[in-house]
Amino acid sequence: MTILKDKVAIITGAGRGIGKETALFLAKQGVKILVNDLGANPDGSGEDKIADEVVSEITNLGGKALANYDSVDSFEGGQNIFNSALSEFGAVDILINNAGILRDKTLFNMEESDWDIIMAVHLKGHFNCTKPFVCYIRETNRLNCRVINMSSVSGLIGNFGQTNYGAAKAGIAGFSRSLSMEMAKYKCTVNTISPGAATRLTIDLMKAAGRDVDENDWKQGPQQIAPVIAWLSSDEANEITNQIFHISQGNVGIMQQPAVIKSFKSDTVWDLEKLNRVMPDLIDAKKIHDEEVEKKGEPI
Ligand SMILES: NC(=O)c1ccc[n+]([C@@H]2O[C@H](COP(=O)([O-])OP(=O)(O)OC[C@H]3O[C@@H](n4cnc5c(N)ncnc54)[C@H](O)[C@@H]3O)[C@@H](O)[C@H]2O)c1
């Protein structure tokens, strides 16, 4: 049985989209929620107290929640977010690093500010919010906590016009892998989500790709992501760590991690002629591997 009652979760960017749906889902399971959201526009500009609306919805459902409006992009903000949850609820068990923005441009047109803000909100945002939590876990020896991070196919596979976002999201997957090793001693699992959901961040992109979009259809909207995050937060997932789950179009899948799939050894330093011979084999092996993985990944 999935047990979540009376746990405490911090969810960043929980004023809308995936974060909001996750906050409502977890609250219905009896989790107390710190609803963090700066209330930013999709490009990261502006501020609004939208976290209040989610807190009201949770309270109306009989749940417990507190709003926080700090930005995840500063070290101080991350500390404030954690401190708010701890002082309100007395403990923290789950951190869901979800806040996000976009500044899509090809590298030709990208300004330094487009690069910096994406790194600050996504990659440094994960650091800012996670560091106070893991220090607390170590200081209090609190076992069985959860860190759930938000990556993207943009970082794990690649996407045109998203070198900044893709780099940050690939960095988040790397952050998760190393952190899962550091937190194993405390039985704190660290997993990564690769979501695909119609939200204000993606609806225009989906429409531009010629897709019919209905965010209220559960197979398209952010409501498909929330149960998977909840399951990973529950005691059922005590042993599940260092994994990447892809949730999109109503399907739940697990992604492969980078690994060597074929290699050759040499008794002397590699020369260009020898590389001419082995490189085609390596590329072929990769092609076969990719085809096999694609077949295996088909939804059952
Ligand atoms: N929707 C998708 O298909 C998709 C795909 C891949 C990754 N993601 C990731 O999932 C996460 C959630 O995205 P979403 O689609 O629900 O978008 P969304 O815009 O609906 O929600 C993101 C929320 O983050 C908040 N936010 C932005 N900057 C913040 C900051 N500095 N501090 C605190 N809050 C901040 C925004 O105000 C917003 O409410 C993001 O990290 C996004 O990159 C989404």
The ligand as an SDF file (V2000), in Angstrom:
LIG
                    3D

 44 48  0  0  0  0  0  0  0  0999 V2000
    5.4770   20.5620  -19.6010 N   0  0  0  0  0  0  0  0  0  0  0  0
    6.3740   19.7710  -20.1790 C   0  0  0  0  0  0  0  0  0  0  0  0
    6.0940   19.0450  -21.1540 O   0  0  0  0  0  0  0  0  0  0  0  0
    7.7670   19.7300  -19.6570 C   0  0  0  0  0  0  0  0  0  0  0  0
    8.7110   18.9790  -20.3770 C   0  0  0  0  0  0  0  0  0  0  0  0
    9.9950   18.8660  -19.8670 C   0  0  0  0  0  0  0  0  0  0  0  0
   10.3200   19.4820  -18.6750 C   0  0  0  0  0  0  0  0  0  0  0  0
    9.3820   20.2330  -18.0150 N   0  0  0  0  0  0  0  0  0  0  0  0
    9.7800   20.8630  -16.7580 C   0  0  0  0  0  0  0  0  0  0  0  0
    8.7750   20.6560  -15.7920 O   0  0  0  0  0  0  0  0  0  0  0  0
    8.7860   21.7460  -14.8610 C   0  0  0  0  0  0  0  0  0  0  0  0
    7.3930   22.3250  -14.7000 C   0  0  0  0  0  0  0  0  0  0  0  0
    7.0190   22.9130  -15.9240 O   0  0  0  0  0  0  0  0  0  0  0  0
    5.5030   23.1900  -16.3580 P   0  0  0  0  0  0  0  0  0  0  0  0
    5.3790   22.6810  -17.7290 O   0  0  0  0  0  0  0  0  0  0  0  0
    4.5630   22.7260  -15.3100 O   0  0  0  0  0  0  0  0  0  0  0  0
    5.5250   24.7970  -16.4620 O   0  0  0  0  0  0  0  0  0  0  0  0
    4.6090   25.9560  -15.8030 P   0  0  0  0  0  0  0  0  0  0  0  0
    5.0440   27.2250  -16.4140 O   0  0  0  0  0  0  0  0  0  0  0  0
    3.1760   25.5900  -15.8980 O   0  0  0  0  0  0  0  0  0  0  0  0
    5.0390   25.9120  -14.2640 O   0  0  0  0  0  0  0  0  0  0  0  0
    6.3040   26.3190  -13.8400 C   0  0  0  0  0  0  0  0  0  0  0  0
    6.1540   27.1800  -12.5960 C   0  0  0  0  0  0  0  0  0  0  0  0
    7.4670   27.5370  -12.1350 O   0  0  0  0  0  0  0  0  0  0  0  0
    7.3850   28.8550  -11.5980 C   0  0  0  0  0  0  0  0  0  0  0  0
    8.7070   29.4940  -11.5540 N   0  0  0  0  0  0  0  0  0  0  0  0
    9.4160   29.9670  -12.6040 C   0  0  0  0  0  0  0  0  0  0  0  0
   10.5790   30.4940  -12.1890 N   0  0  0  0  0  0  0  0  0  0  0  0
   10.6020   30.3550  -10.8330 C   0  0  0  0  0  0  0  0  0  0  0  0
   11.5440   30.6990   -9.8400 C   0  0  0  0  0  0  0  0  0  0  0  0
   12.6780   31.3180  -10.1560 N   0  0  0  0  0  0  0  0  0  0  0  0
   11.2680   30.3820   -8.5520 N   0  0  0  0  0  0  0  0  0  0  0  0
   10.1050   29.7680   -8.2250 C   0  0  0  0  0  0  0  0  0  0  0  0
    9.1640   29.4400   -9.1330 N   0  0  0  0  0  0  0  0  0  0  0  0
    9.4100   29.7210  -10.4240 C   0  0  0  0  0  0  0  0  0  0  0  0
    6.4360   29.5810  -12.5410 C   0  0  0  0  0  0  0  0  0  0  0  0
    5.8830   30.7380  -11.9330 O   0  0  0  0  0  0  0  0  0  0  0  0
    5.4070   28.4900  -12.8570 C   0  0  0  0  0  0  0  0  0  0  0  0
    4.2580   28.5930  -12.0470 O   0  0  0  0  0  0  0  0  0  0  0  0
    9.8360   22.7220  -15.3840 C   0  0  0  0  0  0  0  0  0  0  0  0
   11.0620   22.4950  -14.7360 O   0  0  0  0  0  0  0  0  0  0  0  0
    9.9440   22.3600  -16.8420 C   0  0  0  0  0  0  0  0  0  0  0  0
   11.2010   22.7400  -17.3790 O   0  0  0  0  0  0  0  0  0  0  0  0
    8.1320   20.3730  -18.4850 C   0  0  0  0  0  0  0  0  0  0  0  0
  1  2  1  0
  2  3  2  0
  2  4  1  0
  4  5  1  0
  4 44  2  0
  5  6  2  0
  6  7  1  0
  7  8  2  0
  8  9  1  0
  8 44  1  0
  9 10  1  0
  9 42  1  0
 10 11  1  0
 11 12  1  0
 11 40  1  0
 12 13  1  0
 13 14  1  0
 14 15  2  0
 14 16  1  0
 14 17  1  0
 17 18  1  0
 18 19  2  0
 18 20  1  0
 18 21  1  0
 21 22  1  0
 22 23  1  0
 23 24  1  0
 23 38  1  0
 24 25  1  0
 25 26  1  0
 25 36  1  0
 26 27  1  0
 26 35  1  0
 27 28  2  0
 28 29  1  0
 29 30  1  0
 29 35  2  0
 30 31  1  0
 30 32  2  0
 32 33  1  0
 33 34  2  0
 34 35  1  0
 36 37  1  0
 36 38  1  0
 38 39  1  0
 40 41  1  0
 40 42  1  0
 42 43  1  0
M  CHG  2   8   1  16  -1
M  END
$$$$
